[in-house]
Amino acid sequence: MAIYSRVSPQITAEERLRKFEKAMGADDFGGKTPEETLKMFVAALRAGDVEQASRLFLLDENLSRDKWATALSKLKNEDRISDLINDLASVKPAPSEKTHEGDAKFYIYKDSNVDGLVNLELNKLSDVWKLESF
């Protein structure tokens, strides 16, 4: 008895890598320094433009920023964007031993204590700094 199965076309690892590199190379919206990217992010948040703010994040493995756009939209709908802007006003660079080339970390302070972390990475294919997480 023969078993028939339909195999959907698979994207090879090489094709996936090529697609990723092309998308990352075209992703040139961001600052030339981590600080510039943070300023752009805060400016977009102040303008209420969560789409623009989400463009400052790295693309995920699906070449998407949907999770960041959704999270920022939720904050906006809950009227909590100003809280995020206030938190980002207190950022200070992490000590250099906490970072490596192409990586920048900033601590968020509240009452003189570290309350959060903002991590940025250099997109080496487009030479702009992108938010990785906060």
ABEGO torsion letter per residue (X at the ends): XBBBBBBBBBBBAAAAAAAAAAAAAABABEBABAAAAAAAAAAAAAAGBAAAAAAABBBBAAGBAAAAAAAAAAAAAAGAAAAAAAAAAABBBBBAAABBBGBBBBBBBBGGBBABBBBBBBBAAAGBBBBABX
